[in-house]
Amino acid sequence: MLKGFLYRLYERQLLGEVFHRPLPRHVGLIQDGHRRYARETGLVSLAEGYRMGAEKTEEVLAWCAELGIPTVTLWWLSTENLTREPGEVADVLQVIETKMAEWIEGGLAERLGMRVRPIGRLDLLPAGALKALRAAESATRRHERMLLNVGVGYGGRQEIVDAVKGYLRECFTRGERSDEILGALTPDAVDKYLYTYDCPDPDLIIRTSGEVRLSGFMLWQSAYSEFYFCDVHWPAFRKIDFLRAIRSYQHRQRRFGR
C-alpha cells in the first residue's frame, strides 16, 4: 500500500517536471525483452510475453498522447526477426493482427486521435498480417493528433536501400542522364523516399531490456537523436521509466553536429 502510494507520488512529480520543459516531437521505441521477460517470469509461453508487450504498448501510447507527443515510431518486428523459428514469428504476427483490430474496434485509435501507418518490407508479410495493418491504416487515415509508424518487417539498412532505389527509379522515369542523377544525389534527395519521409527525425529513441545499441533502427533518421537505454524488459516498462527517459532528454544540450 505504502509502496504504491509513493510510486504514484513520484510519478506525479515526474509528470509535473516534464510538462514544464520542451517535449520531443518524435519518439522512437525499440521494444526489446519480450522473450527474456517470458522466461524470467515463468510465463507459459513466449507468445504470452508478446501479448503482454502489446498491452504495454497501448499504455505507452496513452502516455505519449497525455504529453501531446505528435509522432511515435514502434519497432515490432525486424527483417531479421522474420528468420526466427516459424512458430515464434507466427505468434508475433498473430499478436499484431489482434491488436490492430482491437485498436480500431475497441476505440483506442479514436480516443488517442492516432493514425496508424505500417512501415517496412510489408511485401514479406503473410496475407493476414498485411490485411490487418492495411485495415488499421485505412480506418485511421483521418486521425490527426498522433502519427504512429508501426515497423513490421522493418530494417534501417533496407530502408536506406529502398530510399535510394526510389530516388533512382524516379530519375530513370524522367530520363535523366547519369551525371544529372549523381549530381542531384544529396541527403535531402534521399530523405524524400524514406518510409518516414513526412516525419521529423526522432528527437528521442528509447530502448528497453538493457541493450545499448540500435540494431538497425532508423539508422538514417537517428543521426542527431538522443538515446535512452533502460534495463527493464518491455512488458515491465513503467510510466516512471518513460517519464525518466523524457526528463533525461530534456536535460541534454542538443548540438545537431554544430
C-alpha positions as CSV (number, residue, x, y, z in Angstrom):
1,M,0.0,0.0,0.0
2,L,2.7,2.5,1.0
3,K,4.9,1.5,-1.9
4,G,2.1,2.1,-4.3
5,F,1.3,5.5,-2.8
6,L,5.0,6.5,-3.1
7,Y,5.1,5.3,-6.6
8,R,2.1,7.4,-7.6
9,L,3.5,10.4,-5.8
10,Y,6.8,10.1,-7.7
11,E,5.0,9.6,-11.0
12,R,3.0,12.8,-10.4
13,Q,6.3,14.6,-9.6
14,L,8.0,13.5,-12.7
15,L,4.9,14.3,-14.8
16,G,4.9,17.9,-13.4
17,E,8.6,18.2,-14.2
18,V,8.5,17.1,-17.8
19,F,5.4,19.3,-18.6
20,H,7.5,22.4,-17.9
21,R,10.2,21.7,-20.5
22,P,10.2,21.2,-24.2
23,L,8.9,17.8,-25.2
24,P,10.1,15.6,-28.1
25,R,8.2,15.9,-31.3
26,H,9.0,12.3,-32.3
27,V,9.8,9.3,-30.0
28,G,11.2,6.1,-31.4
29,L,10.6,2.9,-29.3
30,I,12.8,-0.2,-29.6
31,Q,10.6,-2.6,-27.7
32,D,13.1,-5.2,-26.5
33,G,12.9,-8.1,-24.0
34,H,9.7,-9.9,-24.6
35,R,11.3,-13.4,-24.7
36,R,13.6,-12.7,-21.7
37,Y,10.6,-11.4,-19.7
38,A,8.6,-14.5,-20.5
39,R,11.4,-16.8,-19.4
40,E,12.4,-14.9,-16.3
41,T,8.8,-14.6,-15.0
42,G,7.9,-18.2,-15.8
43,L,5.1,-17.4,-18.4
44,V,3.6,-20.4,-20.0
45,S,4.9,-19.5,-23.5
46,L,6.9,-16.8,-25.4
47,A,3.7,-15.9,-27.0
48,E,2.3,-14.7,-23.7
49,G,5.3,-12.4,-23.4
50,Y,4.5,-10.8,-26.8
51,R,0.8,-10.4,-25.8
52,M,1.9,-8.6,-22.6
53,G,4.2,-6.5,-24.6
54,A,1.4,-5.5,-26.9
55,E,-0.7,-4.4,-23.9
56,K,2.2,-2.4,-22.6
57,T,2.4,-0.7,-26.0
58,E,-1.1,0.5,-25.5
59,E,-0.2,2.1,-22.2
60,V,2.9,3.8,-23.6
61,L,0.9,5.2,-26.5
62,A,-1.6,6.7,-24.0
63,W,1.4,8.2,-22.1
64,C,2.6,9.8,-25.3
65,A,-0.8,11.1,-26.0
66,E,-1.0,12.6,-22.5
67,L,2.2,14.5,-23.2
68,G,1.0,15.6,-26.6
69,I,3.8,13.9,-28.5
70,P,2.7,14.0,-32.1
71,T,4.8,11.2,-33.7
72,V,5.8,7.8,-32.4
73,T,7.6,5.0,-34.2
74,L,7.3,1.4,-32.9
75,W,9.6,-1.4,-33.9
76,W,7.5,-4.6,-33.5
77,L,9.3,-6.9,-35.9
78,S,12.6,-6.5,-37.8
79,T,13.5,-8.1,-41.1
80,E,15.9,-10.3,-39.2
81,N,13.2,-11.4,-36.8
82,L,11.3,-12.8,-39.8
83,T,14.0,-15.5,-40.0
84,R,13.3,-16.8,-36.4
85,E,11.6,-20.1,-35.8
86,P,8.3,-20.1,-37.8
87,G,6.1,-20.7,-34.8
88,E,7.5,-17.8,-32.9
89,V,7.2,-15.4,-35.9
90,A,3.6,-16.6,-36.3
91,D,2.9,-15.8,-32.6
92,V,4.2,-12.3,-33.0
93,L,2.2,-11.7,-36.2
94,Q,-0.9,-13.0,-34.6
95,V,-0.5,-10.5,-31.7
96,I,-0.1,-7.7,-34.2
97,E,-3.2,-8.8,-36.2
98,T,-5.2,-9.0,-33.0
99,K,-4.0,-5.6,-31.7
100,M,-4.6,-3.8,-34.9
101,A,-8.3,-5.0,-34.9
102,E,-8.7,-4.2,-31.2
103,W,-7.3,-0.7,-31.5
104,I,-9.9,0.1,-34.2
105,E,-12.9,-1.8,-32.8
106,G,-12.2,-1.0,-29.1
107,G,-11.8,2.7,-29.9
108,L,-8.1,3.2,-28.7
109,A,-7.1,4.7,-32.1
110,E,-10.1,7.1,-32.0
111,R,-9.5,8.1,-28.3
112,L,-5.9,8.9,-28.9
113,G,-6.5,10.5,-32.4
114,M,-3.9,8.0,-33.7
115,R,-3.2,7.5,-37.4
116,V,-1.6,4.1,-37.9
117,R,1.0,3.7,-40.7
118,P,2.8,0.4,-41.2
119,I,6.4,0.8,-42.4
120,G,8.9,-1.8,-43.6
121,R,9.1,-4.6,-46.1
122,L,5.4,-5.3,-46.0
123,D,5.6,-7.5,-49.0
124,L,7.4,-10.1,-46.8
125,L,4.4,-10.4,-44.5
126,P,1.7,-13.1,-44.8
127,A,-1.6,-12.0,-46.1
128,G,-3.4,-12.0,-42.8
129,A,-0.9,-9.6,-41.1
130,L,-0.8,-7.3,-44.1
131,K,-4.6,-7.1,-44.3
132,A,-4.8,-6.2,-40.6
133,L,-2.2,-3.5,-40.9
134,R,-3.7,-2.0,-44.1
135,A,-7.2,-2.1,-42.5
136,A,-5.9,-0.1,-39.5
137,E,-4.2,2.3,-41.8
138,S,-7.4,2.9,-43.7
139,A,-9.6,3.2,-40.7
140,T,-7.4,5.8,-39.0
141,R,-6.3,7.8,-42.0
142,R,-8.2,10.9,-40.9
143,H,-6.9,11.0,-37.3
144,E,-4.6,13.9,-36.7
145,R,-3.4,14.1,-33.1
146,M,-0.7,11.3,-33.3
147,L,1.0,9.6,-36.2
148,L,2.1,6.1,-35.3
149,N,4.6,4.4,-37.5
150,V,4.4,0.7,-36.9
151,G,7.6,-1.1,-38.0
152,V,6.9,-4.6,-39.1
153,G,9.5,-6.4,-41.3
154,Y,11.5,-3.2,-40.8
155,G,15.2,-2.7,-41.1
156,G,17.2,0.5,-41.2
157,R,19.6,-0.6,-43.8
158,Q,16.8,-1.9,-46.0
159,E,15.0,1.4,-45.6
160,I,18.1,3.3,-46.9
161,V,18.4,0.9,-49.9
162,D,14.7,1.3,-50.7
163,A,15.0,5.1,-50.5
164,V,17.9,5.1,-52.9
165,K,16.0,2.8,-55.2
166,G,13.0,5.1,-55.1
167,Y,15.2,8.1,-56.0
168,L,16.9,6.3,-58.9
169,R,13.6,4.9,-60.2
170,E,12.1,8.4,-60.4
171,C,15.2,9.7,-62.1
172,F,15.1,6.9,-64.7
173,T,11.4,7.6,-65.3
174,R,12.3,11.2,-66.1
175,G,15.0,10.0,-68.5
176,E,17.8,11.8,-66.7
177,R,21.5,11.3,-67.5
178,S,23.8,9.6,-65.1
179,D,25.8,12.8,-64.4
180,E,22.5,14.5,-63.6
181,I,21.4,11.7,-61.3
182,L,24.7,11.6,-59.4
183,G,24.9,15.4,-59.2
184,A,21.4,15.6,-57.6
185,L,22.0,12.7,-55.1
186,T,22.1,14.5,-51.7
187,P,20.8,13.7,-48.2
188,D,17.8,15.8,-48.9
189,A,17.0,13.9,-52.1
190,V,17.2,10.6,-50.3
191,D,15.1,11.9,-47.4
192,K,12.0,12.2,-49.7
193,Y,12.0,8.4,-50.2
194,L,12.3,7.1,-46.7
195,Y,9.4,5.3,-45.1
196,T,9.0,8.2,-42.7
197,Y,9.5,10.9,-45.4
198,D,6.9,13.2,-43.9
199,C,8.0,13.0,-40.2
200,P,10.6,15.0,-38.2
201,D,13.6,12.8,-37.3
202,P,13.2,11.2,-33.9
203,D,14.3,13.5,-31.1
204,L,14.4,10.6,-28.6
205,I,14.9,6.9,-29.1
206,I,14.2,4.6,-26.1
207,R,15.4,1.0,-26.0
208,T,14.4,-1.4,-23.2
209,S,16.0,-4.6,-21.8
210,G,19.5,-3.2,-21.2
211,E,20.8,-3.5,-24.7
212,V,22.9,-0.5,-25.7
213,R,22.7,-0.5,-29.5
214,L,20.3,0.5,-32.3
215,S,20.3,-2.9,-34.1
216,G,19.4,-1.1,-37.3
217,F,16.5,1.1,-36.0
218,M,16.1,4.3,-38.1
219,L,19.7,4.5,-39.0
220,W,19.3,7.4,-41.4
221,Q,17.0,9.4,-39.2
222,S,18.8,9.0,-35.9
223,A,21.9,10.9,-36.8
224,Y,21.2,13.6,-34.2
225,S,18.7,11.7,-32.0
226,E,19.1,11.4,-28.2
227,F,19.2,7.9,-26.9
228,Y,17.9,6.4,-23.6
229,F,18.6,2.8,-22.7
230,C,16.5,1.3,-19.9
231,D,17.3,-2.0,-18.1
232,V,13.7,-3.2,-17.7
233,H,12.2,-5.6,-20.3
234,W,9.4,-4.0,-22.5
235,P,6.4,-5.8,-20.8
236,A,7.6,-4.4,-17.4
237,F,8.3,-0.9,-18.7
238,R,6.7,1.6,-16.2
239,K,5.4,5.1,-16.6
240,I,8.2,6.3,-14.3
241,D,10.7,4.7,-16.7
242,F,9.1,6.5,-19.6
243,L,9.0,9.9,-17.8
244,R,12.6,9.4,-16.7
245,A,13.5,9.0,-20.4
246,I,11.7,12.2,-21.3
247,R,13.3,14.1,-18.4
248,S,16.7,12.8,-19.5
249,Y,16.1,14.1,-23.0
250,Q,15.0,17.5,-21.7
251,H,18.2,17.9,-19.7
252,R,20.5,17.4,-22.7
253,Q,22.0,20.1,-24.8
254,R,21.4,19.2,-28.4
255,R,24.0,20.5,-30.8
256,F,23.0,18.7,-34.1
257,G,26.7,18.3,-35.0
258,R,27.5,22.0,-34.6
